[in-house]
Amino acid sequence: MSLLDLMMLSGKKVLPLIEGGKGISATTGTSAGAWARAGGVGTVSCVNADSYDKSGDIIPQIYHGLTRYDRHIELIKYAISGGITQVKEAFKISEGHGRIHINVLWEMGGAEPILEGILEKTKGMIHGITCGAGMPYKLSEIASRHNVFYHPIISSARAFGILWKRAYKNYGDWLGSVVYEDPWLAGGHNGLSNAEDPLVPQDPFPRVVALRKMMNKFGLEHVPIIMAGGVWYLRNWKHFINNPEVGLVAFQYGTRPMLTKESPIPDDWKEALLKIKDGDVSLHAFSPTGFHSSAVRNKLLRMLEDRTERQIPIVKKLGLDDEFTEVLKVGKKKHVIRPADREMAEVWMANGFTEALKTPSGTIIFESPENADDIRQDQKDCMGCLSACAFSNWSQNPDTKYSLGKLADPRSFCIQKKLQDIAHGGPVENNLMFAGHAAYNFGTDPFYSNGFVPSVKELIDRIQTGD
């Protein structure tokens, strides 16, 4: 027996179970089509999705442009081609069942032309757009122009109120739902505000009730709220279902569908999911987007933590600050430091961290020559995958000459490189392994006993029972 009734989503009555979109080829037409065919809402990630050659092999996204802008244009072309490919596959597999959504990050490079390019070539195949990671004001206009529903991802009532008043009220007929993504529980990039403490989670229930009150004030009682982040057992969310304070509610699953037969992620990644323990997923601030994000605390994240610890402040020259009275030579360069920082800096250098890289915060970090070379090369190879990237100092704004106007930050990393690599078979320990904070359930949920991997249909059937 299902805990859920069918619900109108993106123009059709379907199961109120949504596949969360996971960028860079972790959610494809294969997985989204299977989710829709099972009666729910499948979501194709259109963040640099894969295309295939005539033999069915993935076309590598190799960049030939001499400038970052040239490579940025190449990236947009790859993204449009891959998005079209994956949407067509999802539509074919769905066999007309369920709904097909696409997912983009508003802060990804070229979000608007990518959306326009995909929607133009897939008319009638896409029913909705989910979009977060920023304030996507133009989402409603783009969606309505292509006659598809839009589903903004927000993390607070205040954020939705701003979006509605500034833009969405003009296109209210195409608002398909509001996705409440819990900033402390969801995987990937999270919408923590500056007033919220990443170390102090808040109960989602009063936050969702506040969102519903805000929506009702705008006459949106008929618009569902989709719960995203931390959703595993529906039985734990029964107080949300048929609750007048919450109203219409559906549920989005991001992490759990990764361990299905149709999931496109490599087997090593699937095996790693079964080994995650409670507390292994870290809410960190290393993303070049500037957002907090949640990922498995693997070798990559521990390396970034250690790198940030190997950091001391500097000034440009002697005499600028009474605290900074000594000169430290690192390689061929000299840095003005505080006497109290010398001993630790010399210990780091003695341990092989003999390169000093400047940060935009008036500090230097100490790295090994090999890692320092990798950082510089990744920054040089930037293809503008974000609208603004702290790691490479890229900005897609031509008025600022495609620059943020400050130093590139070596405390971050190339997110495109790390996501592409893990999605296409690279080592899970050395790459960005996004996951929600409920991922430890893979190791405790009896459904996955003895390494059982369900089909999408088996997973959806299981979810509906409450388990």
GUMARZA-197832 format. One line per field, with one value per residue (C-alpha): residue in one letter; x, y, z. Coordinates in pm, whole numbers, padded with zeros to 5 digits. Example, Ala and Ser with C-alpha at 12.3 -4.5 7.8 and 13.67 -1.06 7.14 Angstrom:
! GUMARZA-197832
vokol c(A/S) $
c1 c(01230/01367) $
c2 c(-00450/-00106) $
c3 c(00780/00714) $
//
This chain:
! GUMARZA-197832
vokol c(M/S/L/L/D/L/M/M/L/S/G/K/K/V/L/P/L/I/E/G/G/K/G/I/S/A/T/T/G/T/S/A/G/A/W/A/R/A/G/G/V/G/T/V/S/C/V/N/A/D/S/Y/D/K/S/G/D/I/I/P/Q/I/Y/H/G/L/T/R/Y/D/R/H/I/E/L/I/K/Y/A/I/S/G/G/I/T/Q/V/K/E/A/F/K/I/S/E/G/H/G/R/I/H/I/N/V/L/W/E/M/G/G/A/E/P/I/L/E/G/I/L/E/K/T/K/G/M/I/H/G/I/T/C/G/A/G/M/P/Y/K/L/S/E/I/A/S/R/H/N/V/F/Y/H/P/I/I/S/S/A/R/A/F/G/I/L/W/K/R/A/Y/K/N/Y/G/D/W/L/G/S/V/V/Y/E/D/P/W/L/A/G/G/H/N/G/L/S/N/A/E/D/P/L/V/P/Q/D/P/F/P/R/V/V/A/L/R/K/M/M/N/K/F/G/L/E/H/V/P/I/I/M/A/G/G/V/W/Y/L/R/N/W/K/H/F/I/N/N/P/E/V/G/L/V/A/F/Q/Y/G/T/R/P/M/L/T/K/E/S/P/I/P/D/D/W/K/E/A/L/L/K/I/K/D/G/D/V/S/L/H/A/F/S/P/T/G/F/H/S/S/A/V/R/N/K/L/L/R/M/L/E/D/R/T/E/R/Q/I/P/I/V/K/K/L/G/L/D/D/E/F/T/E/V/L/K/V/G/K/K/K/H/V/I/R/P/A/D/R/E/M/A/E/V/W/M/A/N/G/F/T/E/A/L/K/T/P/S/G/T/I/I/F/E/S/P/E/N/A/D/D/I/R/Q/D/Q/K/D/C/M/G/C/L/S/A/C/A/F/S/N/W/S/Q/N/P/D/T/K/Y/S/L/G/K/L/A/D/P/R/S/F/C/I/Q/K/K/L/Q/D/I/A/H/G/G/P/V/E/N/N/L/M/F/A/G/H/A/A/Y/N/F/G/T/D/P/F/Y/S/N/G/F/V/P/S/V/K/E/L/I/D/R/I/Q/T/G/D) $
c1 c(00000/00134/00157/00112/-00167/-00114/-00051/-00064/00296/00401/00062/-00007/-00114/00188/00345/00478/00826/01093/01439/01685/01910/02282/02519/02793/02649/02536/02171/02117/01842/01865/01797/01545/01354/01330/01204/00935/00837/00779/00522/00725/00917/01254/01514/01785/02090/02177/02501/02756/02573/02734/02689/02772/02937/02792/02933/02758/03079/03094/03240/03518/03470/03809/03873/04079/04020/04324/04134/03899/03618/03676/03666/03353/03177/03290/03151/02810/02802/02895/02627/02349/02438/02461/02138/01947/02093/01996/01647/01567/01688/01476/01167/01212/01262/00969/00725/00494/00466/00542/00706/01050/01226/01567/01793/02045/02243/02173/02533/02675/02849/02611/02296/02063/02188/02215/01854/01735/01935/01808/01445/01439/01541/01331/00983/00718/00977/01049/00771/00955/01279/01427/01688/01881/02230/02162/01859/01722/01511/01487/01388/01016/01040/01243/01013/00692/00831/00881/00553/00715/00673/00945/01038/01274/01497/01511/01609/01394/01059/01244/01427/01104/00934/01209/01187/00808/00788/01071/00993/00773/00446/00447/00453/00255/00063/00383/00504/00498/00622/00863/01148/01251/01609/01727/02066/02194/02081/02092/02382/02559/02543/02325/02156/02283/02247/02507/02278/02266/02527/02645/02720/02374/02102/01747/01431/01287/00923/00885/01087/00849/00543/00681/00726/00368/00236/00436/00302/-00057/-00022/00050/-00251/-00038/-00224/-00252/00126/00308/00617/00878/01087/01452/01745/01754/01457/01504/01220/00882/00762/00986/00797/00439/00379/00428/00179/-00185/-00089/-00281/00013/00230/-00033/00043/00378/00596/00937/01263/01531/01883/02121/01912/01859/02236/02238/02007/02065/01985/02211/02495/02762/03060/03057/03336/03117/02820/03034/03161/02803/02743/03037/02938/02899/02698/02904/03111/02931/03079/02917/03218/03306/03567/03345/03463/03100/03116/02828/02853/02814/02785/03009/03176/03478/03724/04092/04013/03826/04083/04356/04168/04123/04496/04586/04377/04543/04886/04816/04963/04891/05134/05170/05324/05634/05807/05684/05317/05216/05392/05308/05477/05847/06020/06096/06045/06203/05998/06168/06280/06019/06023/05716/05670/05527/05468/05751/05502/05429/05787/05834/05522/05603/05950/05804/05573/05860/06072/05786/05792/05543/05794/05567/05381/05065/04893/04521/04274/04252/04601/04753/04978/04925/05206/05190/05413/05567/05361/05028/05117/05184/04848/04669/04831/04757/04392/04355/04517/04288/03967/03678/03428/03202/03064/02927/03193/03474/03678/03938/04032/03916/03686/03369/03139/03071/03230/03211/03478/03686/03585/03761/03650/03918/04107/04354/04252/04201/04425/04233/03955/03967/03850/03500/03446/03756/03669/03306/03384/03649/03440/03142/03357/03547/03810/03906/03633/03884/04050/03737/03430/03178/02857/02609/02327/02368/02133/02367/02481/02145/02284/02484/02200/01884/01798/01677/02042/02148/02416/02495/02149/02111/01745/01601/01442/01097/01187/01317/01003/00782/00987/00974/00595/00564/00734/01063) $
c2 c(00000/00341/00628/00867/00959/01069/01440/01689/01773/01954/01901/01535/01321/01115/00966/01257/01102/01300/01192/01458/01589/01530/01726/01606/01276/01129/01157/01072/00994/00629/00687/00967/00769/00469/00687/00841/00502/00382/00660/00935/01240/01164/01437/01470/01662/01917/02022/01925/01606/01342/01302/00987/00909/00676/00374/00474/00578/00892/01189/01331/01698/01822/02195/02351/02724/02936/03167/03097/03265/03044/02735/02869/02880/02522/02419/02568/02375/02050/02114/02180/01875/01652/01783/01719/01367/01277/01428/01232/00913/00980/01055/00733/00514/00670/00546/00836/00759/00999/01333/01439/01732/01879/02019/02302/02514/02883/02960/02722/02881/02973/02864/03076/02986/02621/02615/02791/02561/02240/02351/02465/02120/01903/02048/01827/01606/01823/01896/02090/02262/02241/02504/02620/02722/03093/03315/03215/03522/03454/03089/03166/03374/03110/02825/03006/03098/02726/02616/02408/02429/02566/02428/02664/02514/02729/02680/02939/03115/03445/03332/03227/03551/03751/03540/03564/03939/04019/03780/03475/03658/03750/03383/03221/02983/02792/02752/02373/02342/02492/02260/02304/02175/02139/02315/02087/01754/01771/01658/01890/02268/02403/02737/02837/03208/03416/03425/03043/02834/02533/02351/02406/02227/02354/02144/02150/02139/02502/02623/02443/02570/02923/02857/02736/03044/03260/03071/03088/03463/03474/03250/02940/02688/02459/02451/02156/02183/01921/01806/01753/01664/01392/01202/00826/00649/00808/00683/00949/01218/01108/01426/01623/01415/01533/01805/02130/02334/02188/02147/01956/01784/01561/01406/01426/01157/01251/01006/00690/00652/00646/00284/00136/-00079/00212/00457/00560/00608/00365/00045/00170/00464/00235/00009/00311/00419/00092/00169/00521/00560/00817/01136/01056/01323/01667/02008/02202/02543/02448/02476/02740/02854/03014/02794/02536/02185/01832/01548/01238/01337/01138/01193/01501/01685/01589/01724/02053/02071/02015/02268/02536/02462/02524/02896/03213/03584/03809/04176/04325/04475/04551/04854/04823/04656/04644/04273/04173/04220/03920/03798/03433/03297/03025/02904/03213/03444/03639/03702/03938/03743/03758/03614/03380/03208/03132/02810/02644/02758/02609/02279/02265/02336/02070/01825/01893/02178/02409/02615/02922/03019/03351/03365/03654/03673/03815/03481/03216/02843/02589/02306/02041/02133/01861/01980/02344/02264/02085/02385/02627/02402/02356/02733/02785/02527/02689/02662/02879/02604/02844/03194/03294/03072/03159/02893/03029/03392/03341/03542/03513/03887/04062/04398/04276/04122/03773/03816/03847/04109/03939/03658/03305/03101/02791/02673/02556/02317/02266/02130/02045/01825/01641/01576/01467/01227/01052/01019/00852/00600/00803/00709/00796/00890/01159/01320/01507/01251/01443/01271/01364/01326/01026/00823/00612/00435/00232/00039/-00005/-00037/-00410/-00341/-00334/-00646/-00859/-00583/-00585/-00320/-00260/-00144/00200/00035/-00181/00124/00329/00039/00013/00387/00391/00141/00385/00199) $
c3 c(00000/-00094/00152/-00139/-00378/-00736/-00773/-01057/-01145/-01462/-01620/-01540/-01243/-01139/-00830/-00621/-00626/-00807/-00910/-00800/-01076/-01020/-01241/-01476/-01599/-01266/-01376/-01742/-01987/-01888/-01519/-01575/-01835/-01604/-01317/-01539/-01684/-01326/-01283/-01117/-01235/-01393/-01403/-01667/-01551/-01819/-01653/-01920/-02010/-02229/-02604/-02800/-03131/-03397/-03212/-02891/-02716/-02503/-02686/-02465/-02383/-02498/-02529/-02807/-02756/-02674/-02439/-02152/-02342/-02646/-02424/-02253/-02591/-02657/-02318/-02402/-02729/-02553/-02290/-02542/-02749/-02443/-02294/-02616/-02639/-02282/-02300/-02615/-02447/-02137/-02344/-02542/-02235/-02047/-02313/-02234/-01863/-01581/-01644/-01769/-01603/-01670/-01401/-01428/-01185/-01234/-01147/-01407/-01701/-01983/-01799/-02012/-02361/-02257/-02138/-02452/-02680/-02520/-02495/-02858/-02986/-02752/-02783/-02623/-02451/-02145/-01899/-01631/-01529/-01182/-01107/-00802/-00691/-00704/-00757/-01100/-01174/-01548/-01505/-01511/-01828/-02013/-01904/-01998/-02339/-02410/-02245/-01971/-01596/-01372/-01029/-00843/-00575/-00261/00102/00277/00255/00223/-00090/-00260/-00160/-00331/-00647/-00662/-00614/-00851/-01137/-01084/-01022/-01391/-01494/-01212/-01439/-01516/-01156/-01119/-00762/-00514/-00421/-00058/-00043/00313/00333/00610/00467/00088/-00123/-00364/-00340/-00061/-00009/00334/00396/00577/00879/00909/01085/00879/01204/01357/01155/01180/01186/00833/00947/01068/00770/00532/00719/00680/00308/00273/00454/00215/-00087/00039/00077/-00297/-00379/-00444/-00229/-00533/-00593/-00430/-00214/-00301/-00006/-00100/00121/00384/00238/00271/00455/00384/00722/00878/00687/00763/00963/00639/00438/00445/00691/00623/00754/00476/00207/-00113/-00070/-00287/-00225/-00416/-00397/-00499/-00333/-00319/-00699/-00748/-00636/-00899/-01205/-01433/-01251/-01485/-01219/-01228/-01022/-00794/-00698/-00632/-00414/-00220/-00144/00045/00275/00382/00758/00953/00961/00650/00447/00507/00461/00336/00194/-00066/-00374/-00625/-00652/-00309/-00189/00086/-00046/00088/-00028/00111/00319/00111/00030/-00184/00092/00356/00127/00091/00469/00522/00253/00421/00755/00600/00572/00720/00663/00477/00385/00072/00233/00558/00748/00651/00976/01312/01350/01024/01087/00931/00581/00488/00172/00002/-00313/-00505/-00349/-00024/00193/00486/00778/01153/01366/01534/01200/01103/01300/01158/00805/00829/00954/00653/00415/00582/00519/00145/00115/-00045/-00270/-00142/-00328/-00264/-00184/-00226/00155/00207/00297/00147/00155/00147/-00105/-00258/-00595/-00766/-00624/-00686/-01052/-01076/-00926/-01169/-01467/-01370/-01332/-01671/-01837/-01707/-01954/-01768/-01636/-01373/-01410/-01158/-01030/-00722/-00804/-01147/-01115/-01418/-01468/-01768/-01747/-02048/-01868/-01626/-01906/-01790/-01458/-01095/-01053/-00771/-00716/-00804/-00488/-00460/-00154/-00386/-00684/-01042/-00987/-01354/-01358/-01038/-01134/-01487/-01362/-01097/-01333/-01598/-01389/-01203/-00845/-00597/-00326/-00536/-00679/-00563/-00443/-00385/-00149/00086/00460/00468/00245/00542/00515/00225/00484/00735/00522/00490/00135/00029/00218/00053/-00193/-00353/-00624/-00723/-01049/-01047/-01048/-00748/-00563/-00630/-00518/-00201/-00127/-00150/00137/00371/00363) $
//
